[in-house]
Amino acid sequence: MFESRGFAPGGRRPARRLGLGLVLALALAVLMAALPQVSMAEEILVTNVFDGADIMSALRDISAQTGVNIMADATVQGWVTVELRDVPLEKALEMIVVPLGYTFVKVGDYYVVGSADSKNPTFPLLTRTEVVKLKYVKAENAAKLLSDFFAPYVKVGAADNVLVVTGSASMAQRIMADIAKIDRPAPQVWLEALVMEISSDSGKSFGADWRYEGSGGKPDSEVPASGFVDFVSGIWGAKYNVAGGLEHIIASMKALLDSGKAQIHATPSIATLDGEPAEIFLGKDRYFTVTTGSNSDTSTRLESIRTGISLKFTPRVSETGEILVKIEPEVSDAVETADGLPLVNRRKASTSIRVNDGETIVIGGLKLKSEYEAKSKVPLLGDLPILGLFFSSTKKASTETEVVIFITPRIMQ
């Protein structure tokens, strides 16, 4: 007796197997749709040898071999020498046109080859535009740091701090890579300053204990003993390395401060970027009355003179962590002379010192001499004409002080 296996009566497959086949077909269709599609250019390979061939002839040969239309604009000319063996079409075009300064772009199912020059009619077709928003560097500064070769392809948007790059795909990619190397955050430096004024008499015999003992109870052997700062004529600078920074420096000169021979003017601090200048001013604007003209025709005006202590800093951080600080301190004062005109006393210096993070820079020799008049009189009697001279007195005095500046730069993390 014959027994049928796998077939239903009437020669049809079982419904179960038919459903399984449909499921497999549907899964295969979904899988094929999910796989990345391979472009025509990647499927087509080029094999040819060009030895000093005209570039237009080479492009025609590749077009005929691959069956893909390749059009070149009027700027394309030159000679090529290249050996192609199973090279993808777009790679072959790159090897032929790029060495001669040309580029290509795919438009639909054909390619256009030409020069990415703004004077070329095909420029809009061969190029793309990218807008780069800078985070840390000014757009105008970044544009100056790029190669001069890229200048025609880069526009600066100073208001929005952007660079607009227009060029071929490879050109735009290269320019944006260079911009990424330039647009990096600069280190920040925190500058702490201590401005101290010391009388001339105590300055000549300045004897602060520079070997201040820290919390560990042991003096720093690298720091010179008493007499490290020698107040002599002229402006000088040095490095002072002590743990604890300015707080320990103030403690080491406690004796002078307590006796009144030294006075702390201010302890300002300021932060600035690497290579950017910063300024601290401690002083006031003094006004003087200036009279000009003859006896019959005179005019009076107020003149403002800025006096006090000015500190200008420009730090630069090296790759090793050292800090090169350019410092320009200035101390000024103004006094009124007998003819009513102001006399400005000004001392300033400019120096550059390389220090490690946290070391203290000492600048001295900024001497300042001030003259003033002190008047005293007996009430009422001192105001009498002529007789008032016997009931009043005028005393002229002068003081000479020296300003010492301690500066501690630190790299901000």
C-alpha positions as CSV (number, residue, x, y, z in Angstrom):
1,M,0.0,0.0,0.0
2,F,1.5,3.3,-1.1
3,E,1.8,6.0,1.7
4,S,2.4,9.6,0.7
5,R,4.9,11.6,2.8
6,G,5.3,15.4,2.5
7,F,2.3,16.0,0.2
8,A,-1.3,16.5,1.0
9,P,-4.0,14.8,-1.1
10,G,-4.3,16.5,-4.5
11,G,-0.5,17.2,-4.7
12,R,-0.4,20.3,-2.6
13,R,2.2,21.1,0.1
14,P,1.0,21.2,3.7
15,A,-0.2,24.7,4.8
16,R,2.4,24.6,7.6
17,R,5.4,24.3,5.2
18,L,3.9,27.0,2.9
19,G,3.7,29.4,5.9
20,L,7.3,28.7,6.8
21,G,8.4,29.5,3.3
22,L,6.7,32.8,3.4
23,V,8.3,33.7,6.7
24,L,11.8,32.8,5.4
25,A,11.2,34.9,2.2
26,L,10.0,37.9,4.3
27,A,13.0,37.6,6.6
28,L,15.4,37.5,3.7
29,A,13.8,40.6,2.2
30,V,14.2,42.5,5.4
31,L,17.8,41.4,5.8
32,M,18.7,42.5,2.2
33,A,17.1,45.9,2.9
34,A,19.0,46.3,6.2
35,L,22.4,45.6,4.6
36,P,24.4,48.7,3.4
37,Q,23.9,49.4,-0.2
38,V,27.1,49.3,-2.3
39,S,27.3,52.2,-4.7
40,M,28.0,51.7,-8.4
41,A,31.4,53.4,-8.1
42,E,32.5,50.9,-5.4
43,E,31.3,47.9,-7.5
44,I,33.1,49.1,-10.7
45,L,36.8,48.5,-10.8
46,V,39.3,50.1,-13.1
47,T,42.3,48.5,-14.7
48,N,44.5,50.6,-17.0
49,V,48.0,52.0,-17.5
50,F,48.6,55.6,-18.4
51,D,52.1,56.7,-19.3
52,G,52.3,60.4,-20.0
53,A,48.7,60.4,-21.3
54,D,46.5,63.4,-21.8
55,I,44.1,63.6,-18.8
56,M,41.1,64.1,-21.1
57,S,42.1,60.9,-23.0
58,A,42.5,59.0,-19.7
59,L,39.1,60.1,-18.5
60,R,37.5,59.0,-21.8
61,D,39.2,55.6,-21.5
62,I,37.9,55.1,-18.0
63,S,34.4,56.2,-19.0
64,A,34.4,53.8,-21.9
65,Q,35.7,50.9,-19.7
66,T,33.2,51.5,-16.9
67,G,30.2,52.7,-18.8
68,V,29.9,55.7,-16.5
69,N,29.8,59.2,-18.0
70,I,32.6,61.4,-16.9
71,M,32.5,65.1,-17.9
72,A,35.3,67.6,-17.5
73,D,35.0,71.4,-17.7
74,A,37.2,73.7,-19.8
75,T,39.9,74.1,-17.1
76,V,40.9,70.4,-17.1
77,Q,44.3,69.8,-18.8
78,G,47.6,68.1,-18.2
79,W,49.4,64.8,-18.4
80,V,49.0,61.8,-16.2
81,T,51.2,58.7,-15.4
82,V,49.5,56.1,-13.3
83,E,49.0,52.4,-13.2
84,L,45.5,51.2,-12.1
85,R,44.9,47.5,-11.2
86,D,41.4,46.7,-9.9
87,V,41.0,50.2,-8.4
88,P,37.5,51.4,-7.5
89,L,36.2,54.1,-9.9
90,E,36.2,57.0,-7.4
91,K,39.6,56.1,-6.1
92,A,40.9,56.0,-9.7
93,L,39.5,59.4,-10.4
94,E,41.1,60.7,-7.2
95,M,44.5,59.4,-8.3
96,I,44.2,61.0,-11.7
97,V,42.7,64.5,-11.0
98,V,44.0,65.4,-7.5
99,P,47.7,65.6,-8.4
100,L,46.9,68.2,-11.1
101,G,44.8,70.3,-8.6
102,Y,41.4,69.2,-9.8
103,T,38.5,67.7,-8.0
104,F,35.4,65.7,-8.9
105,V,31.8,65.4,-7.7
106,K,29.1,62.8,-8.5
107,V,25.9,64.3,-9.9
108,G,23.2,61.7,-10.2
109,D,24.7,58.8,-12.3
110,Y,27.6,60.7,-13.8
111,Y,30.7,62.6,-12.6
112,V,31.9,66.1,-13.2
113,V,35.7,66.9,-13.1
114,G,37.0,70.5,-12.8
115,S,38.9,73.1,-10.8
116,A,37.4,74.4,-7.5
117,D,38.2,78.0,-8.4
118,S,35.7,80.8,-7.7
119,K,36.2,82.1,-11.3
120,N,35.2,78.7,-12.7
121,P,31.5,78.4,-13.7
122,T,31.4,75.0,-12.2
123,F,32.6,76.2,-8.8
124,P,29.2,76.0,-7.0
125,L,28.8,72.4,-8.3
126,L,32.3,71.2,-7.2
127,T,32.4,72.8,-3.7
128,R,30.6,72.6,-0.4
129,T,30.3,75.1,2.5
130,E,31.0,74.5,6.1
131,V,30.5,76.9,9.0
132,V,32.9,76.4,11.9
133,K,31.9,77.9,15.3
134,L,35.1,78.6,17.3
135,K,35.0,78.0,21.0
136,Y,38.3,79.4,22.4
137,V,40.1,81.4,19.7
138,K,38.9,84.6,18.0
139,A,38.0,83.9,14.4
140,E,40.3,86.6,13.0
141,N,43.2,85.2,14.9
142,A,42.5,81.7,13.8
143,A,42.3,82.8,10.1
144,K,45.7,84.4,10.4
145,L,47.2,81.1,11.7
146,L,46.0,79.1,8.7
147,S,48.2,78.6,5.8
148,D,48.1,81.4,3.2
149,F,47.2,78.8,0.6
150,F,43.7,78.4,2.3
151,A,43.0,82.2,2.4
152,P,40.7,82.2,-0.7
153,Y,38.6,79.5,0.8
154,V,38.0,81.0,4.3
155,K,35.8,83.9,5.3
156,V,35.8,85.4,8.8
157,G,32.6,86.2,10.7
158,A,33.9,88.3,13.6
159,A,30.5,89.2,15.0
160,D,29.5,85.5,15.5
161,N,33.1,84.3,15.9
162,V,32.8,81.8,13.0
163,L,34.8,80.7,10.0
164,V,33.0,79.9,6.7
165,V,34.9,77.4,4.6
166,T,34.0,76.9,1.0
167,G,36.0,74.5,-1.2
168,S,36.1,71.0,-2.5
169,A,35.3,68.1,-0.1
170,S,39.0,67.3,0.5
171,M,40.0,70.9,0.8
172,A,37.2,71.7,3.3
173,Q,38.0,68.6,5.4
174,R,41.7,69.6,5.6
175,I,40.9,73.2,6.6
176,M,38.5,72.1,9.3
177,A,41.1,69.7,10.7
178,D,43.6,72.6,10.9
179,I,41.1,74.8,12.6
180,A,40.4,72.0,15.2
181,K,44.1,72.0,16.0
182,I,44.1,75.8,16.5
183,D,40.8,76.1,18.4
184,R,42.0,74.7,21.7
185,P,41.5,76.2,25.2
186,A,44.5,78.3,26.4
187,P,45.8,77.7,30.0
188,Q,44.7,80.3,32.6
189,V,47.1,81.8,35.1
190,W,46.1,83.2,38.5
191,L,48.4,86.0,39.6
192,E,48.6,86.9,43.3
193,A,50.4,90.1,44.2
194,L,51.6,91.7,47.5
195,V,52.4,95.4,47.3
196,M,54.5,96.5,50.3
197,E,55.9,100.0,51.1
198,I,59.0,100.2,53.3
199,S,60.5,103.3,54.7
200,S,63.9,104.3,53.4
201,D,65.7,104.0,56.8
202,S,64.4,100.5,57.5
203,G,65.0,99.4,53.9
204,K,68.7,100.0,54.1
205,S,68.9,97.6,57.0
206,F,66.2,95.3,56.0
207,G,66.5,92.1,58.1
208,A,63.4,90.1,57.7
209,D,63.6,86.4,58.5
210,W,63.3,84.8,55.1
211,R,63.8,81.3,56.4
212,Y,60.3,81.2,57.8
213,E,59.4,78.0,59.5
214,G,56.3,76.3,58.0
215,S,53.9,74.0,59.7
216,G,56.4,71.2,59.6
217,G,58.7,73.2,61.9
218,K,61.7,72.9,59.6
219,P,63.1,75.9,57.7
220,D,63.5,75.8,54.0
221,S,67.2,75.3,53.3
222,E,66.9,76.6,49.8
223,V,65.8,80.0,50.9
224,P,68.6,82.4,51.9
225,A,68.8,83.6,55.5
226,S,68.3,87.1,56.7
227,G,69.6,89.8,54.3
228,F,68.4,88.1,51.1
229,V,66.8,91.4,50.1
230,D,69.5,94.1,49.9
231,F,67.9,97.6,49.2
232,V,70.3,99.3,46.9
233,S,69.8,101.9,44.3
234,G,68.2,100.7,41.1
235,I,65.5,98.3,40.3
236,W,66.1,94.6,40.8
237,G,64.2,91.3,40.7
238,A,64.7,87.8,42.0
239,K,62.8,84.5,42.6
240,Y,61.7,83.6,46.1
241,N,60.7,80.0,46.7
242,V,58.9,79.2,49.9
243,A,56.1,76.8,50.7
244,G,52.8,78.6,51.5
245,G,53.2,81.5,49.1
246,L,52.3,85.0,50.1
247,E,50.9,84.1,53.4
248,H,54.2,82.8,54.6
249,I,56.0,85.9,53.2
250,I,53.8,88.2,55.2
251,A,54.5,86.1,58.3
252,S,58.2,86.2,57.7
253,M,58.1,90.1,57.8
254,K,55.9,90.3,60.8
255,A,58.4,92.2,62.8
256,L,58.7,95.0,60.3
257,L,54.9,95.3,60.0
258,D,54.4,95.4,63.7
259,S,57.0,98.1,64.2
260,G,55.4,100.3,61.4
261,K,58.5,100.2,59.3
262,A,56.6,98.4,56.5
263,Q,53.1,98.8,55.3
264,I,51.0,96.5,53.1
265,H,49.3,98.6,50.5
266,A,47.2,95.8,48.9
267,T,47.1,92.1,48.1
268,P,45.3,92.1,44.7
269,S,44.9,89.0,42.5
270,I,43.8,88.6,38.9
271,A,43.4,85.8,36.4
272,T,44.3,86.0,32.7
273,L,44.7,83.7,29.7
274,D,48.0,82.4,28.5
275,G,49.6,85.2,26.4
276,E,47.0,87.8,27.3
277,P,48.0,91.0,29.3
278,A,46.4,91.9,32.6
279,E,46.7,95.0,34.7
280,I,46.2,95.9,38.3
281,F,46.1,99.6,39.4
282,L,46.2,100.8,43.0
283,G,46.0,104.5,43.2
284,K,43.9,107.6,42.6
285,D,43.4,110.4,40.1
286,R,44.7,113.7,41.5
287,Y,43.4,117.0,40.1
288,F,45.5,120.2,39.8
289,T,44.5,123.7,38.7
290,V,46.6,124.9,35.8
291,T,46.4,128.6,34.8
292,T,47.7,129.7,31.4
293,G,47.9,133.0,29.6
294,S,49.0,136.5,30.4
295,N,47.9,138.8,33.2
296,S,45.2,140.3,31.1
297,D,43.9,137.2,29.5
298,T,44.2,134.0,31.6
299,S,42.3,130.7,31.6
300,T,42.1,128.0,34.3
301,R,41.5,124.3,33.8
302,L,41.7,121.2,35.9
303,E,44.3,118.6,34.9
304,S,43.9,115.0,36.1
305,I,47.0,112.9,36.8
306,R,46.8,109.2,37.6
307,T,49.1,108.3,40.5
308,G,49.7,105.2,42.4
309,I,51.0,101.7,41.7
310,S,50.3,100.0,38.4
311,L,51.2,96.3,37.6
312,K,51.0,94.9,34.1
313,F,51.4,91.2,33.6
314,T,51.7,89.0,30.5
315,P,52.2,85.3,31.4
316,R,53.1,82.5,29.0
317,V,52.9,78.8,30.0
318,S,55.4,76.4,28.5
319,E,54.7,72.7,27.8
320,T,56.9,71.8,30.8
321,G,54.6,73.7,33.2
322,E,57.0,76.7,33.6
323,I,55.6,80.2,33.5
324,L,57.4,83.1,31.8
325,V,56.0,86.3,33.2
326,K,56.6,89.7,31.7
327,I,56.0,92.3,34.5
328,E,55.9,96.0,34.1
329,P,55.5,97.7,37.5
330,E,55.1,101.5,37.8
331,V,55.0,103.7,40.9
332,S,54.0,107.4,40.5
333,D,53.2,110.4,42.6
334,A,52.5,114.0,41.9
335,V,53.2,117.2,43.9
336,E,52.4,120.8,43.3
337,T,55.4,123.1,42.8
338,A,55.7,126.8,43.7
339,D,54.4,127.9,40.3
340,G,51.3,125.8,40.7
341,L,52.2,123.2,38.1
342,P,52.3,119.5,39.1
343,L,55.5,117.6,39.3
344,V,55.1,113.9,38.6
345,N,57.6,111.4,40.2
346,R,57.5,108.1,38.3
347,R,59.5,104.9,38.6
348,K,58.8,102.0,36.3
349,A,60.5,98.8,35.1
350,S,60.0,96.0,32.7
351,T,61.3,92.5,33.3
352,S,60.7,88.9,32.3
353,I,61.3,86.0,34.7
354,R,60.7,82.3,34.2
355,V,59.4,80.5,37.3
356,N,57.7,77.3,38.3
357,D,54.1,77.1,39.2
358,G,53.7,78.6,42.7
359,E,57.1,80.3,42.9
360,T,57.2,84.0,44.0
361,I,58.8,86.8,42.1
362,V,60.3,89.7,44.0
363,I,60.7,93.2,42.5
364,G,62.3,96.0,44.4
365,G,64.1,99.3,43.9
366,L,61.0,101.3,43.1
367,K,61.8,104.2,45.3
368,L,59.3,107.1,45.7
369,K,60.1,110.5,47.2
370,S,57.1,112.7,48.2
371,E,57.2,116.3,49.3
372,Y,54.4,118.1,51.1
373,E,53.7,121.3,53.1
374,A,52.1,121.3,56.5
375,K,50.5,124.7,57.6
376,S,49.4,125.5,61.1
377,K,48.0,128.8,62.6
378,V,46.3,130.2,65.6
379,P,42.6,130.6,65.0
380,L,41.6,134.2,64.0
381,L,45.0,135.7,64.7
382,G,46.6,133.6,62.0
383,D,44.2,135.2,59.5
384,L,45.2,138.8,60.2
385,P,47.1,140.7,57.5
386,I,50.8,140.9,58.1
387,L,50.4,140.1,61.8
388,G,49.1,136.7,60.9
389,L,52.6,135.7,59.9
390,F,53.6,135.7,63.5
391,F,50.8,133.4,64.5
392,S,51.2,130.8,61.7
393,S,53.9,128.5,60.4
394,T,54.6,126.5,57.3
395,K,56.6,123.3,57.4
396,K,58.0,121.5,54.4
397,A,58.7,117.8,54.7
398,S,59.6,114.9,52.5
399,T,59.5,111.2,52.8
400,E,61.3,108.5,50.8
401,T,59.9,105.1,50.6
402,E,60.6,102.0,48.6
403,V,57.9,99.7,47.1
404,V,58.5,96.0,47.0
405,I,56.2,93.8,44.9
406,F,55.8,90.0,45.4
407,I,54.1,88.2,42.6
408,T,53.0,84.5,42.7
409,P,51.7,83.0,39.5
410,R,49.7,79.8,39.5
411,I,48.4,77.7,36.7
412,M,44.6,77.2,37.0
413,Q,43.5,73.7,36.3
